[in-house]
Amino acid sequence: MELVSQNYKSKKDFYSPTFGPLSFEEVFQKLVEYMEGEPENRYSLIIGTDSFLSKETIFISAIVIHRIGHGGKYFYKKLRHRKMANLRQRIFYETSLSIEMAGMLRECLSQNGFAKLPVEIHLDVGENGDTKEIIKEVIGMVTGSGYAAVTKPDAYGASKVADRHSK
């Protein structure tokens, strides 16, 4: 996967509308601070990836920490990739990027007392449109990896948050 590299965790390749450029470690710290700020609330961690096709393919992976009933914060990372015109290939790659991001976060969360935090992967697929043919396959990838899979129209992590920064 291209999401992880030797210096991935320290590079400031994430962005937050609230905090600006951040490294993965700083994103994780902000997530923990946010949850510890109001520990009496319930939280959900949402990962979603969307893509935009032009001369190259731009992938946006979003991390959303949802304080259930009280809003949330989000962070995102852009990844430039060679042009990937095949929709099926692009959706599978989006899903793989989200699963990898969720795995990195879950590992950090389990080491910091948040192992029970629900993690959802929001997929840019739905029962209508061009992606209906592969919906079962990508849901299987996500659930087989141990995460809850959410599809359109409820997959706002991919279809709203990540999509907002893909163009």
Summary of the structure (lengths in Angstrom):
residues: 167
radius of gyration: 15.1
end to end distance: 22.3
largest distance: 47.0
contacts: 537
relative contact order: 0.18
helix: 37%
strand: 27%
